[in-house]
Amino acid sequence: MKTLFNFPKGQNEFYFAFFILMLTTAVFPQSSLIYNEQDKAKWSLTTSFQVSGGGYTNNEYNTLYLLYGGIRYQNNNFILYGYIPLVAQNNSGFTQSGMMIVPTSRGTEGEGGMLNGGNMHGGNNSVNQMSGMDMQISLGDFYLSGSYQALNEFNHSIDLFINPGIKFPTASYSTGIGTGEFDYGFSFNARRSIESFVILAEAGFIKLGDPGGTAYKDPFTYGVGLGKFISQNGNSILIYFYSYTKILENYEPPRQLSLGLNLKLDSTKFLSFIGSKGLSSYSPDFSASAGINFNL
């Protein structure tokens, strides 16, 4: 299908990020609007900074600062992408996996415990013992993801991508920044172009590792979005809704709405900006991020 701006399609460079940690959940759809066939590079480097915050327990507010570094390799229809964040937070009882804020400390079994509908953690854990002025800094979990383009719009009505991913528990469980468990994921992403617009949809599943004292439900994930190219050189905007099914029985599932902007600086460098609003109490109240990608 011919687009308004005549952008090449087909073998677009997707650096899909399982759990979408680098630039929140909008990275996969965001990146689908950045790259064109002519911009392919075998290797690229990415870096970004993200801040998110929310109140997840009574009288506690958690702010996360994440500085990411990543590397991506592409070979024909397949992309392999790895990245790891440096994490700082003022409340060591939570970690962020994509748009999810998940408790990492051991909950209590008594009143107000994590799983009985009270506070997300009981009164005797490290969350309530910490001052809001404390700051915990540590290396986060390492994420490795792949993306295989099974269909393209040249020969079919949609682009279809198959995306496996794994999170390695490199973050120290003792710091409260990581869960100390492996997570696994699998998703499908579809895209269709109509003139200068791009319609995006995805569906997936995550197998969450359960830290001590916590039993997560393994969520299904889904998202829909609309993007638009706003210039001849490939600058674009994107609005995207993303949600999980329930993870803890007594808490509503994470949901988030994101607005992103991609700017192409030249043939090797791209800037991305994303602002997000959580739509449930189990999502960050807000998230803002900025990142840059360098083709090598």
Backbone bond lengths (Angstrom), bond angles and torsions (degrees), N, CA, C in turn:
res aa  C-N    CA-C-N  psi(-1)  N-CA   C-N-CA  omega(-1)  CA-C   N-CA-C  phi
1 M - - - 1.460 - - 1.521 109.37 -
2 K 1.289 116.54 130.68 1.456 120.84 -179.07 1.519 110.11 -77.63
3 T 1.329 116.20 135.40 1.455 120.35 179.15 1.516 110.47 -98.51
4 L 1.307 115.41 164.30 1.449 121.56 -178.80 1.514 111.96 -59.12
5 F 1.343 116.29 -40.19 1.458 120.83 -177.36 1.527 112.60 -97.62
6 N 1.352 117.67 3.57 1.458 121.71 -179.88 1.527 112.76 57.81
7 F 1.365 116.52 41.14 1.463 119.61 176.41 1.517 109.21 -74.23
8 P 1.337 118.35 136.38 1.460 120.03 174.29 1.524 109.73 -63.86
9 K 1.323 115.44 145.02 1.461 120.27 177.71 1.521 108.71 -127.17
10 G 1.301 115.48 -178.40 1.451 121.54 176.64 1.503 110.78 108.94
11 Q 1.327 118.10 -99.39 1.459 121.19 -173.88 1.519 110.70 -84.53
12 N 1.292 117.18 59.91 1.467 120.16 -179.98 1.516 110.40 -71.46
13 E 1.316 116.70 150.62 1.460 121.62 -177.46 1.519 109.19 -88.07
14 F 1.315 114.96 106.26 1.450 121.89 176.87 1.517 108.39 -100.63
15 Y 1.323 120.35 119.23 1.457 117.52 165.60 1.517 107.43 -104.90
16 F 1.340 113.93 77.33 1.448 120.78 178.56 1.514 109.50 -63.39
17 A 1.335 117.19 134.93 1.452 121.65 -179.77 1.516 108.75 -115.96
18 F 1.335 117.07 110.40 1.459 120.06 176.21 1.528 109.22 -61.52
19 F 1.382 114.12 133.78 1.463 123.19 -170.77 1.520 111.04 69.37
20 I 1.332 118.20 -2.90 1.466 124.79 172.24 1.518 110.62 46.65
21 L 1.314 116.65 51.19 1.455 119.85 -173.42 1.511 112.86 -78.20
22 M 1.318 118.03 -29.86 1.462 119.29 -171.67 1.523 112.42 -64.06
23 L 1.316 117.30 -51.75 1.465 120.11 -178.44 1.516 110.34 -131.82
24 T 1.311 117.51 46.96 1.455 125.67 -176.71 1.510 110.42 63.80
25 T 1.312 118.56 -169.37 1.457 121.49 -173.60 1.502 113.48 -70.80
26 A 1.314 118.85 -6.53 1.458 120.12 -178.15 1.512 113.73 -86.56
27 V 1.338 119.64 0.24 1.459 120.25 -175.00 1.519 112.25 -62.67
28 F 1.318 118.48 -46.04 1.467 118.16 -177.77 1.521 111.25 -62.72
29 P 1.310 119.70 -54.99 1.465 117.20 176.96 1.516 113.01 -65.09
30 Q 1.329 116.91 -33.75 1.467 119.73 178.40 1.522 110.42 -60.97
31 S 1.317 116.97 -45.87 1.456 119.91 -177.61 1.518 111.62 -69.19
32 S 1.318 117.66 -24.48 1.456 119.71 179.31 1.515 111.98 -67.58
33 L 1.318 117.60 -16.98 1.454 121.05 177.69 1.524 112.54 -96.42
34 I 1.325 117.49 -6.07 1.456 120.09 -174.93 1.522 112.11 -86.79
35 Y 1.327 116.03 -47.66 1.456 118.46 -163.46 1.519 112.49 -100.27
36 N 1.317 115.50 144.43 1.442 123.73 174.72 1.516 108.95 -123.88
37 E 1.323 115.55 167.46 1.462 120.89 -177.66 1.517 112.16 -53.13
38 Q 1.308 117.44 -40.86 1.453 121.04 -176.17 1.519 112.73 -70.76
39 D 1.327 117.93 -14.35 1.458 121.40 -176.66 1.518 112.92 -97.06
40 K 1.332 118.61 7.14 1.452 120.46 -174.69 1.519 111.96 -58.84
41 A 1.323 115.71 139.87 1.459 122.14 172.66 1.516 107.20 -140.92
42 K 1.321 116.80 142.54 1.468 119.64 -178.92 1.520 111.49 -66.75
43 W 1.312 117.26 -38.99 1.458 121.49 -179.13 1.520 109.69 -126.88
44 S 1.330 116.38 146.66 1.460 120.52 172.04 1.523 108.89 -149.19
45 L 1.321 115.55 154.54 1.453 123.57 177.24 1.520 109.21 -113.22
46 T 1.326 117.14 144.93 1.455 121.65 178.24 1.514 109.57 -132.20
47 T 1.304 115.45 147.53 1.456 120.97 171.39 1.517 107.85 -146.70
48 S 1.320 116.93 147.51 1.464 120.92 -179.52 1.520 110.16 -157.45
49 F 1.312 114.34 161.26 1.463 121.55 176.56 1.522 108.29 -127.17
50 Q 1.330 115.84 134.99 1.467 121.59 -177.74 1.520 110.19 -134.89
51 V 1.308 116.26 141.37 1.459 121.86 172.33 1.513 107.95 -130.05
52 S 1.321 116.91 136.13 1.459 121.82 177.86 1.518 108.82 -143.68
53 G 1.319 116.21 153.70 1.455 119.97 -178.76 1.509 112.25 -151.69
54 G 1.320 114.74 156.53 1.460 120.44 177.80 1.506 111.01 -175.72
55 G 1.325 116.01 161.86 1.451 122.11 175.21 1.502 109.77 -101.65
56 Y 1.330 117.88 111.04 1.454 122.36 -173.95 1.526 112.93 -110.61
57 T 1.329 117.63 -9.25 1.457 121.49 172.27 1.517 107.45 -136.75
58 N 1.324 116.00 165.15 1.461 119.37 176.81 1.527 110.05 -61.85
59 N 1.315 115.62 130.96 1.466 123.03 175.40 1.523 113.28 62.82
60 E 1.310 118.26 19.97 1.458 121.45 177.73 1.523 109.03 -128.32
61 Y 1.339 117.10 135.07 1.462 121.19 175.88 1.520 107.49 -125.85
62 N 1.311 115.68 128.32 1.454 121.40 -176.03 1.527 109.77 -108.03
63 T 1.327 117.22 128.68 1.456 122.53 174.64 1.514 108.83 -120.59
64 L 1.317 116.19 128.10 1.460 122.75 179.84 1.521 109.51 -112.44
65 Y 1.341 115.76 135.06 1.457 122.74 173.63 1.520 106.98 -119.80
66 L 1.317 117.49 126.91 1.454 121.29 -175.08 1.526 109.99 -130.42
67 L 1.331 116.05 126.38 1.454 122.57 175.46 1.526 107.13 -114.63
68 Y 1.342 116.65 116.83 1.455 121.82 -172.49 1.513 112.18 -104.28
69 G 1.304 115.61 148.09 1.447 122.97 167.49 1.512 108.23 -132.36
70 G 1.340 116.74 135.89 1.451 119.28 -177.34 1.516 112.21 -148.01
71 I 1.326 116.11 160.63 1.455 122.98 176.65 1.516 108.73 -136.70
72 R 1.338 115.74 142.41 1.463 121.06 -175.93 1.517 109.36 -131.65
73 Y 1.338 115.15 140.34 1.462 121.98 174.98 1.518 109.08 -124.07
74 Q 1.322 115.98 136.13 1.462 120.82 178.25 1.515 110.66 -124.88
75 N 1.336 114.62 136.12 1.463 120.89 177.01 1.519 107.63 -138.63
76 N 1.317 117.00 104.97 1.454 122.62 -177.42 1.525 110.55 57.21
77 N 1.347 117.84 -115.98 1.469 120.97 -175.96 1.513 113.62 -89.75
78 F 1.317 118.16 0.56 1.460 120.42 -172.92 1.517 110.79 -115.22
79 I 1.341 115.38 140.26 1.455 121.76 176.79 1.521 108.88 -127.04
80 L 1.313 116.63 136.81 1.465 122.38 173.58 1.513 107.23 -120.42
81 Y 1.335 115.79 130.99 1.459 120.18 -172.42 1.519 109.85 -137.37
82 G 1.326 117.14 129.13 1.458 121.76 176.76 1.517 110.57 -127.13
83 Y 1.329 116.51 144.47 1.462 119.84 -179.59 1.520 109.98 -158.30
84 I 1.337 115.12 157.33 1.455 121.48 -179.11 1.523 108.41 -147.45
85 P 1.339 118.28 141.00 1.468 120.02 179.33 1.531 112.38 -104.95
86 L 1.313 114.35 154.06 1.454 121.88 162.00 1.521 106.09 -95.53
87 V 1.334 116.91 124.15 1.462 121.99 -170.09 1.522 110.46 -114.40
88 A 1.317 116.21 134.10 1.462 122.00 171.29 1.519 107.79 -129.53
89 Q 1.339 116.92 137.68 1.457 120.44 179.02 1.521 109.93 -151.72
90 N 1.324 114.79 156.80 1.460 120.01 -178.19 1.519 112.22 -95.23
91 N 1.327 118.32 4.65 1.451 121.87 -176.77 1.518 107.32 -150.11
92 S 1.337 117.95 108.98 1.462 121.13 -167.03 1.518 113.60 -83.11
93 G 1.317 119.22 11.43 1.458 119.90 -178.29 1.502 115.28 -90.59
94 F 1.361 118.13 -1.09 1.452 120.88 -174.77 1.515 110.73 -135.67
95 T 1.321 115.08 156.09 1.452 121.08 171.43 1.515 108.39 -136.47
96 Q 1.313 116.55 157.97 1.456 120.70 179.12 1.513 109.33 -108.32
97 S 1.324 116.76 125.93 1.459 123.21 172.42 1.514 106.90 -119.14
98 G 1.329 116.35 101.00 1.450 118.96 -171.93 1.505 109.45 63.69
99 M 1.339 116.46 -129.30 1.463 119.85 178.01 1.514 111.66 -84.64
100 M 1.350 118.31 -8.10 1.449 121.00 -177.97 1.512 111.12 -78.08
101 I 1.300 116.54 138.97 1.455 122.60 163.83 1.522 106.30 -107.99
102 V 1.336 116.94 113.91 1.456 119.91 -176.05 1.518 109.68 -117.33
103 P 1.342 117.68 140.39 1.464 120.94 177.41 1.519 110.13 -70.94
104 T 1.339 116.38 141.20 1.459 120.54 -179.50 1.519 112.14 -115.39
105 S 1.329 117.89 -15.25 1.461 119.77 -179.48 1.518 110.03 -85.05
106 R 1.310 116.05 160.22 1.454 121.45 -179.76 1.526 109.69 -75.30
107 G 1.340 116.45 121.10 1.455 120.73 179.33 1.509 111.90 -77.25
108 T 1.323 117.54 160.72 1.453 121.79 178.02 1.510 110.09 -94.32
109 E 1.304 116.58 161.97 1.456 121.76 -180.00 1.508 112.37 -92.51
110 G 1.307 117.24 -9.21 1.451 119.80 -176.73 1.511 112.67 -85.11
111 E 1.330 116.19 -165.74 1.452 121.63 -177.90 1.516 109.77 -61.62
112 G 1.338 116.06 135.56 1.451 121.00 -179.38 1.502 113.51 83.88
113 G 1.357 117.70 6.97 1.451 120.00 179.53 1.515 111.49 -70.42
114 M 1.333 114.66 170.01 1.452 120.85 -172.87 1.520 113.10 -60.35
115 L 1.303 117.17 -38.50 1.451 119.81 -169.17 1.520 114.24 -102.08
116 N 1.320 119.49 9.36 1.455 118.27 -177.99 1.518 112.64 -117.79
117 G 1.314 117.59 17.97 1.456 119.76 171.60 1.510 114.48 91.11
118 G 1.335 118.62 3.48 1.449 120.37 176.09 1.512 109.67 -91.66
119 N 1.349 117.07 -141.41 1.452 119.68 174.22 1.518 109.78 -61.51
120 M 1.305 115.61 160.28 1.455 118.63 -179.29 1.514 111.39 -66.71
121 H 1.296 117.56 -22.02 1.470 122.42 173.55 1.527 108.18 -133.01
122 G 1.338 114.38 154.73 1.449 118.80 176.83 1.516 112.45 -74.60
123 G 1.326 116.24 172.53 1.456 120.75 -171.48 1.505 114.68 -74.71
124 N 1.345 119.03 -9.92 1.448 120.00 -175.22 1.522 113.71 -105.74
125 N 1.344 117.61 13.03 1.453 117.97 -176.64 1.514 111.17 -97.81
126 S 1.348 114.65 177.41 1.458 119.74 -172.77 1.519 112.81 -67.28
127 V 1.324 118.39 -23.10 1.462 119.78 -178.66 1.513 110.73 -60.58
128 N 1.304 117.13 -48.15 1.451 120.65 -175.66 1.524 112.37 -78.87
129 Q 1.329 117.40 -13.70 1.455 120.11 179.30 1.519 112.40 -86.01
130 M 1.344 117.03 -14.25 1.459 119.87 -174.21 1.511 111.62 -91.11
131 S 1.289 115.41 144.95 1.455 121.40 173.87 1.504 109.67 -80.53
132 G 1.343 117.29 149.16 1.447 121.48 177.12 1.504 112.72 -64.04
133 M 1.346 118.49 -14.41 1.453 121.27 179.07 1.523 112.19 -87.91
134 D 1.360 118.11 -12.02 1.453 120.58 179.61 1.522 109.73 -69.86
135 M 1.335 116.23 148.31 1.453 120.61 178.63 1.513 108.74 -134.42
136 Q 1.327 116.00 121.33 1.452 121.97 178.08 1.520 108.23 -101.51
137 I 1.341 118.25 128.75 1.454 122.89 -178.89 1.521 108.59 -125.53
138 S 1.321 116.24 131.75 1.457 119.81 -178.06 1.521 109.28 -162.70
139 L 1.328 115.58 160.33 1.454 120.50 171.81 1.519 108.46 -71.19
140 G 1.327 117.24 138.49 1.449 121.64 -177.80 1.518 113.11 -89.21
141 D 1.317 116.13 -166.15 1.459 122.33 179.33 1.527 110.75 -78.25
142 F 1.327 115.16 148.70 1.462 121.63 177.54 1.522 109.35 -92.11
143 Y 1.337 116.03 132.39 1.459 122.46 -178.22 1.527 109.58 -114.94
144 L 1.322 116.30 133.37 1.458 122.27 176.56 1.520 107.84 -127.45
145 S 1.325 116.64 125.78 1.461 120.30 -177.01 1.514 110.02 -138.34
146 G 1.320 114.69 156.08 1.447 121.32 176.51 1.512 109.90 -128.45
147 S 1.328 116.12 160.46 1.460 121.04 176.53 1.522 108.64 -145.28
148 Y 1.325 116.53 123.33 1.462 122.02 179.35 1.517 109.35 -116.45
149 Q 1.325 117.15 125.23 1.459 121.11 179.59 1.523 108.79 -85.99
150 A 1.341 115.69 107.74 1.455 121.78 -177.40 1.518 112.52 -84.98
151 L 1.346 117.44 -32.97 1.460 122.59 179.32 1.515 108.84 -133.74
152 N 1.336 116.74 153.76 1.456 120.11 173.44 1.526 109.84 -135.74
153 E 1.314 114.81 159.42 1.462 120.32 -174.00 1.528 113.46 -72.39
154 F 1.312 118.11 -13.19 1.455 119.53 174.84 1.520 111.34 -63.49
155 N 1.342 115.77 -39.94 1.464 120.28 -174.19 1.519 113.72 -113.36
156 H 1.335 117.74 -8.77 1.452 121.93 -178.04 1.525 108.95 -138.27
157 S 1.308 116.38 175.23 1.469 119.54 -176.94 1.516 112.97 -78.73
158 I 1.348 118.77 -14.67 1.464 122.14 -177.68 1.518 110.31 -140.63
159 D 1.336 115.61 162.32 1.462 122.23 162.15 1.526 106.91 -91.25
160 L 1.332 116.82 132.91 1.466 121.60 179.45 1.519 109.30 -127.99
161 F 1.351 115.32 129.87 1.461 121.84 -177.75 1.528 109.66 -122.88
162 I 1.327 115.95 138.74 1.468 123.49 177.21 1.524 107.12 -111.01
163 N 1.344 116.34 127.15 1.463 120.16 -167.45 1.530 112.15 -131.67
164 P 1.328 119.22 102.24 1.464 121.21 170.07 1.520 110.04 -89.02
165 G 1.333 116.69 157.48 1.458 119.89 178.29 1.511 111.92 -159.75
166 I 1.325 115.89 157.79 1.464 121.57 178.75 1.524 109.06 -144.80
167 K 1.322 115.38 140.82 1.464 121.74 172.72 1.516 108.96 -107.46
168 F 1.340 115.92 124.75 1.455 121.73 177.39 1.536 108.93 -94.02
169 P 1.333 118.54 134.13 1.475 120.92 -175.43 1.519 112.56 -79.23
170 T 1.318 116.92 64.37 1.462 120.75 178.98 1.519 112.52 -78.94
171 A 1.342 117.84 -20.73 1.464 120.66 176.24 1.521 109.69 -71.56
172 S 1.295 116.14 139.74 1.456 120.83 -179.32 1.526 110.69 -70.06
173 Y 1.334 116.68 125.56 1.463 120.63 177.99 1.526 110.81 -65.79
174 S 1.340 116.79 -30.44 1.462 120.02 -177.02 1.522 112.24 -67.55
175 T 1.341 117.46 -25.19 1.462 120.04 179.04 1.520 112.23 -79.80
176 G 1.325 117.83 -15.04 1.460 121.14 -176.40 1.508 113.78 81.49
177 I 1.330 118.36 3.72 1.462 121.24 -179.63 1.524 111.29 -85.94
178 G 1.313 118.62 -26.03 1.457 121.83 178.20 1.508 111.71 -125.66
179 T 1.339 115.99 164.97 1.462 120.73 178.39 1.526 111.74 -85.41
180 G 1.340 117.74 -16.13 1.450 120.78 -177.64 1.512 113.99 77.07
181 E 1.334 117.93 14.28 1.459 122.64 -176.86 1.524 110.66 -128.91
182 F 1.345 115.54 153.79 1.454 121.34 172.15 1.529 109.99 -74.26
183 D 1.336 116.52 144.99 1.465 122.81 169.50 1.524 107.79 -124.27
184 Y 1.340 115.64 146.75 1.456 121.16 179.94 1.522 109.32 -128.99
185 G 1.324 116.76 146.67 1.448 119.20 -179.51 1.512 112.45 -146.29
186 F 1.344 114.61 160.51 1.455 121.80 179.29 1.517 107.21 -152.73
187 S 1.328 116.96 135.33 1.468 118.72 -179.31 1.515 110.60 -150.57
188 F 1.341 114.56 161.48 1.459 123.67 172.23 1.521 107.89 -117.81
189 N 1.317 116.43 136.66 1.457 121.59 176.32 1.517 109.24 -125.93
190 A 1.329 115.86 133.76 1.461 121.71 179.88 1.515 109.42 -123.01
191 R 1.336 115.95 148.64 1.451 121.18 -179.35 1.525 109.61 -144.78
192 R 1.317 116.37 140.48 1.464 121.55 175.43 1.519 109.19 -137.08
193 S 1.330 116.13 133.74 1.454 122.04 -179.76 1.522 110.46 -98.86
194 I 1.318 115.53 137.00 1.462 122.69 175.58 1.514 107.01 -134.99
195 E 1.347 116.20 106.24 1.460 121.39 -173.04 1.536 108.85 55.53
196 S 1.335 118.41 -125.15 1.469 120.76 -179.56 1.517 112.39 -91.74
197 F 1.326 118.74 5.72 1.459 123.01 -179.53 1.518 110.27 -100.14
198 V 1.347 115.70 154.45 1.452 122.56 176.25 1.524 108.49 -132.72
199 I 1.315 116.65 124.63 1.467 122.54 176.04 1.523 108.21 -98.48
200 L 1.336 116.77 131.19 1.461 122.31 -176.07 1.522 110.18 -125.51
201 A 1.327 115.72 143.87 1.461 121.18 176.20 1.520 108.57 -149.35
202 E 1.323 116.64 151.09 1.461 120.51 177.99 1.518 111.15 -150.47
203 A 1.327 115.00 156.62 1.457 122.33 175.03 1.519 107.77 -148.19
204 G 1.338 116.53 141.26 1.450 119.00 -177.19 1.511 113.10 -159.74
205 F 1.316 115.10 -176.12 1.465 122.86 -178.73 1.520 108.37 -144.06
206 I 1.348 116.76 141.55 1.461 122.10 178.76 1.521 109.45 -125.75
207 K 1.311 116.00 129.39 1.457 123.02 172.83 1.515 107.56 -98.48
208 L 1.336 116.68 107.46 1.453 122.50 -176.11 1.524 111.30 -91.49
209 G 1.322 116.08 133.76 1.457 119.68 171.86 1.511 110.44 -75.87
210 D 1.311 117.46 137.81 1.463 122.36 -176.45 1.529 110.60 -94.02
211 P 1.340 118.41 114.88 1.458 119.98 173.59 1.520 110.43 -69.72
212 G 1.331 117.44 167.75 1.452 121.14 -177.15 1.517 113.08 -56.32
213 G 1.322 116.86 130.17 1.453 121.42 176.17 1.509 114.92 82.71
214 T 1.340 119.34 3.08 1.453 122.60 -177.46 1.521 109.76 -131.94
215 A 1.321 116.28 137.27 1.460 121.22 176.59 1.516 108.70 -122.57
216 Y 1.329 117.33 105.87 1.457 121.58 178.37 1.523 110.68 -86.02
217 K 1.320 116.27 146.46 1.452 120.84 165.16 1.526 107.47 -80.88
218 D 1.312 117.55 140.80 1.457 121.34 179.02 1.523 108.59 -81.15
219 P 1.333 118.17 115.40 1.457 119.83 -170.09 1.527 113.51 -87.79
220 F 1.326 114.96 149.67 1.454 122.16 161.42 1.525 107.61 -86.30
221 T 1.311 116.50 152.22 1.457 121.54 -178.63 1.525 109.31 -126.64
222 Y 1.311 116.38 151.22 1.465 120.04 176.11 1.518 109.12 -155.79
223 G 1.318 115.56 152.93 1.452 120.60 -178.78 1.517 111.09 -156.94
224 V 1.322 116.34 152.90 1.460 123.06 175.95 1.524 107.74 -140.13
225 G 1.324 116.61 148.40 1.454 119.19 -179.12 1.506 112.28 -158.34
226 L 1.324 114.95 166.73 1.452 122.85 177.91 1.519 108.53 -135.17
227 G 1.319 116.13 124.77 1.456 121.68 178.06 1.511 111.15 -117.96
228 K 1.322 115.35 161.62 1.459 120.34 178.43 1.527 109.57 -146.67
229 F 1.335 116.14 130.91 1.454 120.86 171.06 1.523 108.30 -77.00
230 I 1.328 116.38 132.60 1.459 120.39 -173.51 1.525 112.60 -114.97
231 S 1.328 117.99 2.16 1.455 120.20 177.47 1.515 109.41 -156.65
232 Q 1.330 115.94 165.07 1.456 121.42 -179.18 1.522 112.51 -65.35
233 N 1.318 117.72 -31.46 1.467 119.10 -175.00 1.523 112.99 -83.10
234 G 1.330 119.10 -0.27 1.456 120.92 174.30 1.500 115.97 106.89
235 N 1.334 120.08 6.02 1.462 121.13 173.22 1.525 109.33 -60.93
236 S 1.323 116.83 143.94 1.456 119.45 -173.69 1.521 111.60 -151.76
237 I 1.325 115.42 160.70 1.460 122.88 173.62 1.520 108.43 -126.02
238 L 1.316 116.09 157.86 1.462 121.21 -175.95 1.522 110.37 -150.54
239 I 1.323 116.43 135.36 1.460 122.23 168.32 1.519 107.06 -117.06
240 Y 1.350 116.59 134.89 1.455 119.79 -170.65 1.528 110.62 -145.56
241 F 1.331 115.38 133.41 1.468 122.36 174.20 1.519 108.40 -108.36
242 Y 1.352 115.36 135.11 1.459 120.00 -177.65 1.521 109.39 -139.79
243 S 1.344 116.66 141.59 1.463 120.07 -176.76 1.520 110.94 -148.29
244 Y 1.332 114.82 152.91 1.454 123.47 169.46 1.520 108.85 -108.79
245 T 1.331 117.33 159.70 1.452 120.07 163.42 1.530 107.99 -79.75
246 K 1.316 116.95 178.08 1.465 121.57 -171.36 1.529 111.58 -62.95
247 I 1.336 115.31 138.25 1.462 122.41 179.26 1.530 111.30 -106.72
248 L 1.325 117.25 -42.98 1.457 122.80 172.81 1.518 108.80 -117.46
249 E 1.317 116.88 140.40 1.454 122.12 -169.52 1.515 112.71 -57.40
250 N 1.315 118.03 -40.68 1.459 120.76 -172.70 1.527 113.95 -95.34
251 Y 1.340 116.88 12.41 1.460 119.96 -178.26 1.513 110.21 -129.99
252 E 1.323 115.48 138.35 1.459 119.92 179.68 1.528 109.75 -65.30
253 P 1.321 117.53 151.70 1.469 119.99 -176.39 1.519 112.23 -70.74
254 P 1.339 117.74 154.86 1.465 121.21 177.76 1.526 111.28 -66.66
255 R 1.324 116.08 137.23 1.464 122.73 174.88 1.518 108.09 -142.26
256 Q 1.318 117.15 146.07 1.454 120.28 -173.91 1.521 110.87 -152.22
257 L 1.324 116.00 143.28 1.459 122.94 174.66 1.524 108.05 -117.54
258 S 1.339 116.61 129.19 1.467 121.39 -174.71 1.519 110.78 -125.62
259 L 1.331 114.74 148.42 1.457 122.58 174.43 1.518 107.28 -127.39
260 G 1.338 116.50 125.43 1.452 120.36 -174.78 1.517 112.86 -127.41
261 L 1.331 115.52 155.73 1.458 123.70 177.12 1.516 108.76 -133.18
262 N 1.326 116.64 127.96 1.460 122.92 174.80 1.521 109.56 -109.78
263 L 1.329 116.43 133.63 1.458 121.66 177.80 1.524 108.89 -127.24
264 K 1.331 115.51 126.58 1.453 120.39 178.29 1.521 108.57 -92.71
265 L 1.333 116.50 114.52 1.457 120.52 -178.74 1.518 111.33 -79.03
266 D 1.330 116.50 -44.61 1.461 122.56 174.43 1.514 107.35 -160.06
267 S 1.318 117.87 -164.49 1.466 120.62 -174.62 1.526 113.45 -69.46
268 T 1.327 117.82 -12.98 1.469 120.29 -176.21 1.526 113.88 -120.10
269 K 1.317 119.34 -8.64 1.469 120.98 -173.92 1.526 111.42 -130.90
270 F 1.368 114.99 136.81 1.449 122.74 179.53 1.524 109.57 -133.17
271 L 1.304 116.96 139.05 1.458 122.58 172.79 1.517 110.05 -107.27
272 S 1.334 116.92 142.48 1.463 121.99 176.52 1.519 109.59 -132.47
273 F 1.329 115.93 136.48 1.461 123.06 175.98 1.523 108.01 -127.67
274 I 1.335 116.17 133.80 1.465 120.11 -179.14 1.521 109.51 -139.18
275 G 1.316 115.87 131.83 1.453 122.53 170.66 1.515 109.47 -118.88
276 S 1.331 117.38 136.96 1.459 121.46 -174.86 1.517 111.13 -133.15
277 K 1.318 114.94 149.22 1.459 123.03 177.08 1.517 108.95 -124.41
278 G 1.352 116.64 123.29 1.453 120.41 175.76 1.517 111.55 -71.08
279 L 1.333 115.70 140.48 1.457 121.66 -178.06 1.521 112.18 -111.18
280 S 1.322 116.91 12.44 1.457 121.73 175.34 1.515 108.49 -149.11
281 S 1.320 116.20 163.68 1.459 120.50 -178.16 1.522 112.29 -70.67
282 Y 1.308 118.24 -12.80 1.456 123.33 -178.93 1.529 111.20 -98.68
283 S 1.329 116.26 9.56 1.460 122.74 175.71 1.525 108.44 -116.21
284 P 1.339 118.20 155.90 1.464 119.03 174.81 1.519 110.98 -57.78
285 D 1.335 116.83 141.19 1.461 119.99 175.50 1.517 110.67 -59.23
286 F 1.332 115.51 -38.81 1.458 120.69 179.06 1.522 108.90 -149.25
287 S 1.309 115.99 159.40 1.450 122.02 172.58 1.523 107.84 -151.54
288 A 1.325 117.02 136.97 1.452 122.03 177.53 1.519 108.45 -136.47
289 S 1.316 116.60 138.07 1.455 119.25 -177.32 1.516 111.10 -148.83
290 A 1.321 115.61 155.59 1.452 123.57 175.29 1.511 108.02 -142.26
291 G 1.329 116.74 138.60 1.455 119.98 -177.84 1.504 111.68 -148.13
292 I 1.330 115.77 164.14 1.453 121.94 178.34 1.525 108.72 -136.70
293 N 1.331 115.64 142.50 1.459 122.92 178.64 1.528 108.85 -118.95
294 F 1.349 115.94 134.15 1.463 122.29 178.66 1.520 109.41 -117.47
295 N 1.327 117.99 118.17 1.448 121.04 170.38 1.516 109.66 -78.23
296 L 1.331 116.72 134.37 1.467 120.96 -177.97 1.519 110.87 -96.59
